[in-house]
Amino acid sequence: MSDRKLLKDIEEHREMMIYLANTTSFSHPTVVDISTKLDLLLNKYEKSCSELIIK
């Protein structure tokens, strides 16, 4: 996955999480699920960036 696509996915998940948290609650299962996916995407992006720095 390209960094550009990864950043787009991160932004989409972030926006959806904020919207749902504001319309439901932060502990709603869907918000928690999106938050977990967002964490995975952020970790993937961080790993990608750190690999570029090492090279």
N, CA, C and O atoms as a MOPAC input file, in Angstrom:
PM7 MOZYME 1SCF
protein

 N      0.85300 1    -1.17800 1     0.00000 1
 C      0.00000 1     0.00000 1     0.00000 1
 C      0.89600 1     1.23700 1     0.00000 1
 O      1.83100 1     1.33400 1     0.79500 1
 N      0.61000 1     2.16400 1    -0.88000 1
 C      1.41100 1     3.37800 1    -0.96000 1
 C      1.14600 1     4.27500 1     0.25300 1
 O      0.10300 1     4.18600 1     0.90100 1
 N      2.10800 1     5.12600 1     0.53200 1
 C      1.95500 1     6.05100 1     1.65300 1
 C      0.77000 1     6.98300 1     1.43400 1
 O      0.06300 1     7.32800 1     2.38100 1
 N      0.55700 1     7.38600 1     0.20100 1
 C     -0.55800 1     8.28400 1    -0.10300 1
 C     -1.89600 1     7.61300 1     0.21700 1
 O     -2.77800 1     8.22900 1     0.81600 1
 N     -2.04100 1     6.34800 1    -0.18800 1
 C     -3.26200 1     5.59000 1     0.08400 1
 C     -3.41600 1     5.37800 1     1.59100 1
 O     -4.51400 1     5.49700 1     2.13400 1
 N     -2.32200 1     5.06800 1     2.24700 1
 C     -2.34200 1     4.85000 1     3.68300 1
 C     -2.78000 1     6.12000 1     4.42300 1
 O     -3.58400 1     6.05400 1     5.35300 1
 N     -2.25400 1     7.26200 1     4.01100 1
 C     -2.65600 1     8.52800 1     4.63600 1
 C     -4.12500 1     8.82900 1     4.37600 1
 O     -4.81000 1     9.35200 1     5.25400 1
 N     -4.61400 1     8.51300 1     3.19800 1
 C     -6.03000 1     8.72300 1     2.88400 1
 C     -6.90500 1     7.83800 1     3.77800 1
 O     -7.91300 1     8.29400 1     4.31800 1
 N     -6.51200 1     6.57800 1     3.92900 1
 C     -7.26400 1     5.65900 1     4.79700 1
 C     -7.24300 1     6.12900 1     6.25000 1
 O     -8.25500 1     6.04800 1     6.94700 1
 N     -6.10100 1     6.61500 1     6.70000 1
 C     -5.98500 1     7.12600 1     8.06800 1
 C     -6.95100 1     8.28400 1     8.27000 1
 O     -7.67800 1     8.32500 1     9.26300 1
 N     -6.96000 1     9.22100 1     7.33500 1
 C     -7.83100 1    10.38700 1     7.45800 1
 C     -9.30500 1     9.98600 1     7.43200 1
 O    -10.10400 1    10.51700 1     8.20300 1
 N     -9.66900 1     9.05700 1     6.55300 1
 C    -11.06300 1     8.61000 1     6.47900 1
 C    -11.50300 1     7.93100 1     7.77500 1
 O    -12.60800 1     8.17800 1     8.25900 1
 N    -10.65100 1     7.08400 1     8.33500 1
 C    -10.98100 1     6.41400 1     9.59100 1
 C    -11.07700 1     7.42000 1    10.73900 1
 O    -11.95900 1     7.31300 1    11.59000 1
 N    -10.17300 1     8.38700 1    10.75800 1
 C    -10.18500 1     9.41000 1    11.80600 1
 C    -11.48100 1    10.21800 1    11.75300 1
 O    -12.13200 1    10.43900 1    12.77400 1
 N    -11.84000 1    10.65000 1    10.55400 1
 C    -13.06700 1    11.44400 1    10.41100 1
 C    -14.30700 1    10.63600 1    10.79900 1
 O    -15.20400 1    11.15200 1    11.46600 1
 N    -14.35500 1     9.37600 1    10.38300 1
 C    -15.50300 1     8.53300 1    10.71000 1
 C    -15.57900 1     8.28400 1    12.21700 1
 O    -16.66400 1     8.29600 1    12.79800 1
 N    -14.43700 1     8.06200 1    12.84100 1
 C    -14.42200 1     7.82300 1    14.27600 1
 C    -14.92900 1     9.05200 1    15.03400 1
 O    -15.72600 1     8.92100 1    15.96300 1
 N    -14.47800 1    10.22900 1    14.64800 1
 C    -14.91600 1    11.46200 1    15.29800 1
 C    -16.41200 1    11.66000 1    15.10700 1
 O    -17.12600 1    11.98600 1    16.05500 1
 N    -16.88200 1    11.46500 1    13.88600 1
 C    -18.31300 1    11.64000 1    13.60400 1
 C    -19.15900 1    10.68100 1    14.44500 1
 O    -20.12300 1    11.09200 1    15.09000 1
 N    -18.78600 1     9.40200 1    14.43100 1
 C    -19.56600 1     8.41500 1    15.17600 1
 C    -19.49200 1     8.63500 1    16.68300 1
 O    -20.48300 1     8.45500 1    17.39100 1
 N    -18.32600 1     9.02300 1    17.16700 1
 C    -18.18100 1     9.27600 1    18.60200 1
 C    -19.05600 1    10.45300 1    19.02500 1
 O    -19.59700 1    10.46200 1    20.13100 1
 N    -19.19400 1    11.43600 1    18.15200 1
 C    -20.03700 1    12.59500 1    18.47200 1
 C    -21.52000 1    12.27700 1    18.37200 1
 O    -22.33700 1    12.91800 1    19.03400 1
 N    -21.87600 1    11.29400 1    17.55200 1
 C    -23.29800 1    10.96100 1    17.40300 1
 C    -23.72800 1     9.79500 1    18.29000 1
 O    -24.92000 1     9.61800 1    18.53900 1
 N    -22.77600 1     9.00200 1    18.76800 1
 C    -23.10400 1     7.89200 1    19.67400 1
 C    -22.34400 1     8.11900 1    20.97700 1
 O    -22.73400 1     8.95700 1    21.79000 1
 N    -21.27500 1     7.38200 1    21.17100 1
 C    -20.40700 1     7.57300 1    22.33300 1
 C    -19.02700 1     7.01000 1    22.00400 1
 O    -18.87000 1     6.23400 1    21.06100 1
 N    -18.03700 1     7.40700 1    22.78800 1
 C    -16.68500 1     6.91100 1    22.55100 1
 C    -16.55700 1     5.41400 1    22.83500 1
 O    -15.64300 1     4.76100 1    22.33000 1
 N    -17.45700 1     4.88000 1    23.62900 1
 C    -17.38300 1     3.45800 1    23.97100 1
 C    -18.29200 1     2.58500 1    23.11100 1
 O    -18.38000 1     1.37700 1    23.33300 1
 N    -18.96500 1     3.18100 1    22.13700 1
 C    -19.82800 1     2.41900 1    21.23700 1
 C    -18.95600 1     1.40900 1    20.47600 1
 O    -17.86500 1     1.76200 1    20.03000 1
 N    -19.41400 1     0.17500 1    20.32300 1
 C    -18.60800 1    -0.85800 1    19.66300 1
 C    -18.08600 1    -0.47000 1    18.27000 1
 O    -16.96500 1    -0.82800 1    17.90900 1
 N    -18.88100 1     0.24700 1    17.50600 1
 C    -18.42400 1     0.65900 1    16.18100 1
 C    -17.28200 1     1.66200 1    16.27200 1
 O    -16.33700 1     1.60100 1    15.48600 1
 N    -17.36400 1     2.57200 1    17.21400 1
 C    -16.29500 1     3.55700 1    17.41600 1
 C    -15.01900 1     2.85300 1    17.86700 1
 O    -13.92700 1     3.17400 1    17.39800 1
 N    -15.16100 1     1.91100 1    18.76300 1
 C    -14.00000 1     1.14800 1    19.24300 1
 C    -13.37000 1     0.37000 1    18.09300 1
 O    -12.14600 1     0.31500 1    17.98000 1
 N    -14.19400 1    -0.22800 1    17.24300 1
 C    -13.69500 1    -0.98800 1    16.09500 1
 C    -12.92700 1    -0.07700 1    15.12700 1
 O    -11.83700 1    -0.42700 1    14.67400 1
 N    -13.48700 1     1.06500 1    14.82200 1
 C    -12.81100 1     2.00100 1    13.90700 1
 C    -11.52400 1     2.52100 1    14.54900 1
 O    -10.51200 1     2.68200 1    13.86800 1
 N    -11.56100 1     2.78200 1    15.83900 1
 C    -10.37000 1     3.24200 1    16.54300 1
 C     -9.25200 1     2.19800 1    16.47300 1
 O     -8.08400 1     2.54000 1    16.29100 1
 N     -9.62000 1     0.94000 1    16.61800 1
 C     -8.64300 1    -0.14500 1    16.52900 1
 C     -8.04300 1    -0.20400 1    15.12800 1
 O     -6.83100 1    -0.36100 1    14.97800 1
 N     -8.87900 1    -0.08000 1    14.10900 1
 C     -8.38700 1    -0.08600 1    12.72300 1
 C     -7.50000 1     1.12200 1    12.46500 1
 O     -6.48800 1     1.01700 1    11.77200 1
 N     -7.87800 1     2.27100 1    13.02100 1
 C     -7.06500 1     3.47500 1    12.87700 1
 C     -5.69600 1     3.26900 1    13.51600 1
 O     -4.68000 1     3.65600 1    12.93900 1
 N     -5.65900 1     2.67300 1    14.68700 1
 C     -4.38200 1     2.37800 1    15.34500 1
 C     -3.49600 1     1.50300 1    14.46700 1
 O     -2.29500 1     1.74700 1    14.35100 1
 N     -4.08400 1     0.49000 1    13.85300 1
 C     -3.31400 1    -0.39200 1    12.97000 1
 C     -2.75900 1     0.36500 1    11.76900 1
 O     -1.60900 1     0.16700 1    11.37800 1
 N     -3.58200 1     1.23000 1    11.18900 1
 C     -3.12100 1     2.02800 1    10.04900 1
 C     -1.99300 1     2.97900 1    10.46100 1
 O     -1.01200 1     3.14000 1     9.73600 1
 N     -2.14400 1     3.60300 1    11.62400 1
 C     -1.10400 1     4.51200 1    12.10900 1
 C      0.20300 1     3.76800 1    12.38300 1
 O      1.28400 1     4.27100 1    12.07800 1
 N      0.09900 1     2.58300 1    12.95300 1
 C      1.29600 1     1.77600 1    13.19700 1
 C      1.97100 1     1.38600 1    11.88800 1
 O      3.19800 1     1.39200 1    11.78400 1
 N      1.16600 1     1.05000 1    10.90000 1
 C      1.69500 1     0.68600 1     9.58400 1
 C      2.41200 1     1.88000 1     8.94400 1
 O      3.48500 1     1.73300 1     8.35900 1
 N      1.80600 1     3.05300 1     9.06500 1
 C      2.42200 1     4.26100 1     8.51200 1
 C      3.72300 1     4.59500 1     9.24300 1
 O      4.72100 1     4.94400 1     8.61300 1
 N      3.70700 1     4.48800 1    10.55600 1
 C      4.91800 1     4.76000 1    11.33000 1
 C      6.04400 1     3.79700 1    10.95000 1
 O      7.20100 1     4.19600 1    10.82200 1
 N      5.69200 1     2.54700 1    10.77400 1
 C      6.69600 1     1.55300 1    10.37300 1
 C      7.24700 1     1.89000 1     8.99100 1
 O      8.45200 1     1.79200 1     8.75800 1
 N      6.37800 1     2.28100 1     8.09000 1
 C      6.80000 1     2.65200 1     6.74600 1
 C      7.76000 1     3.84300 1     6.78900 1
 O      8.77800 1     3.85100 1     6.09600 1
 N      7.43800 1     4.83200 1     7.59300 1
 C      8.30100 1     6.01900 1     7.70700 1
 C      9.64000 1     5.67200 1     8.33800 1
 O     10.67900 1     6.16400 1     7.89700 1
 N      9.62500 1     4.84400 1     9.34800 1
 C     10.88600 1     4.50000 1    10.01800 1
 C     11.78300 1     3.67500 1     9.11800 1
 O     13.00700 1     3.76600 1     9.21500 1
 N     11.19600 1     2.87100 1     8.24300 1
 C     12.00300 1     2.09900 1     7.28900 1
 C     12.67500 1     3.02600 1     6.27700 1
 O     13.79300 1     2.75900 1     5.83700 1
 N     12.00000 1     4.10400 1     5.91000 1
 C     12.59600 1     5.06800 1     4.97800 1
 C     13.76500 1     5.79500 1     5.62500 1
 O     14.76300 1     6.08800 1     4.96700 1
 N     13.64000 1     6.08500 1     6.91300 1
 C     14.71300 1     6.80100 1     7.62800 1
 C     15.94500 1     5.90400 1     7.75600 1
 O     17.07400 1     6.37600 1     7.62200 1
 N     15.73300 1     4.63000 1     8.01100 1
 C     16.83700 1     3.69400 1     8.20700 1
 C     17.60400 1     3.47600 1     6.89600 1
 O     18.82600 1     3.32300 1     6.91100 1
 N     16.89900 1     3.46300 1     5.78200 1
 C     17.55000 1     3.21600 1     4.48400 1
 C     18.35100 1     4.35900 1     4.06000 1
 O     18.96500 1     4.32200 1     2.99400 1

